[in-house]
Amino acid sequence: MNAVKIVAIVLIVAGSLGLIYGGFTYTKKTDQVKLGPVELSIKDRETVNIPVWAGVAAIVAGAALLLVRK
């Protein structure tokens, strides 16, 4: 497989996953405080929403790459 076909497949898969899941959540560790032997840290959960138009655009771009490169 050539590089263009791989990029097209990755775009289609990423766009499909974006439409199915709609976003993802990750944990970010912030603010570490040391008070003697005690350490305090805060873990924030951040959510990234993926817009529907971005998922559709990725699928369309991937399909266009597959169709043009035949």
VEXDREN-2710 file (C-alpha; in Angstrom, 1 decimal):
% VEXDREN-2710
k/r/px/py/pz
1/MET/0.0/0.0/0.0
2/ASN/1.2/3.5/-0.7
3/ALA/1.2/6.4/1.7
4/VAL/-1.8/8.1/0.2
5/LYS/-4.0/5.0/0.6
6/ILE/-2.8/4.6/4.2
7/VAL/-3.7/8.3/5.0
8/ALA/-7.1/7.9/3.4
9/ILE/-7.9/4.8/5.5
10/VAL/-6.7/6.6/8.7
11/LEU/-8.9/9.6/7.8
12/ILE/-11.9/7.3/7.3
13/VAL/-11.4/5.4/10.5
14/ALA/-10.7/8.5/12.5
15/GLY/-13.9/10.2/11.1
16/SER/-16.0/7.1/11.8
17/LEU/-14.7/6.9/15.4
18/GLY/-15.3/10.6/15.9
19/LEU/-18.9/10.2/14.8
20/ILE/-19.5/7.0/16.9
21/TYR/-17.9/8.3/20.1
22/GLY/-18.4/12.0/19.7
23/GLY/-15.3/12.9/21.8
24/PHE/-12.9/11.5/24.4
25/THR/-11.9/12.2/28.0
26/TYR/-8.4/12.3/29.5
27/THR/-7.0/13.0/32.9
28/LYS/-4.6/15.9/33.5
29/LYS/-2.5/16.1/36.6
30/THR/-2.1/19.6/37.9
31/ASP/-0.9/21.6/40.9
32/GLN/1.4/19.6/43.1
33/VAL/1.9/20.9/46.7
34/LYS/4.4/19.6/49.2
35/LEU/3.7/20.2/52.9
36/GLY/6.4/18.2/54.7
37/PRO/5.9/14.5/54.1
38/VAL/2.4/15.1/52.5
39/GLU/2.0/15.7/48.8
40/LEU/-1.2/17.0/47.3
41/SER/-2.0/16.8/43.6
42/ILE/-5.2/17.4/41.6
43/LYS/-6.3/15.3/38.7
44/ASP/-8.7/17.1/36.3
45/ARG/-10.8/15.2/33.8
46/GLU/-10.8/17.0/30.5
47/THR/-13.3/16.2/27.8
48/VAL/-12.7/17.0/24.1
49/ASN/-15.8/17.0/22.0
50/ILE/-15.4/16.2/18.3
51/PRO/-17.9/18.1/16.1
52/VAL/-20.0/16.1/13.7
53/TRP/-18.9/18.2/10.8
54/ALA/-15.2/17.2/11.5
55/GLY/-16.0/13.5/11.5
56/VAL/-18.0/13.8/8.2
57/ALA/-15.2/16.0/6.7
58/ALA/-12.6/13.4/7.6
59/ILE/-14.6/10.6/6.0
60/VAL/-15.3/12.6/2.9
61/ALA/-11.6/13.6/2.6
62/GLY/-10.5/10.0/3.0
63/ALA/-13.0/8.7/0.5
64/ALA/-11.9/11.4/-2.0
65/LEU/-8.3/10.4/-1.6
66/LEU/-9.2/6.8/-2.3
67/LEU/-11.2/7.6/-5.3
68/VAL/-8.8/10.1/-6.8
69/ARG/-5.7/7.9/-6.4
70/LYS/-7.1/4.9/-8.4
END
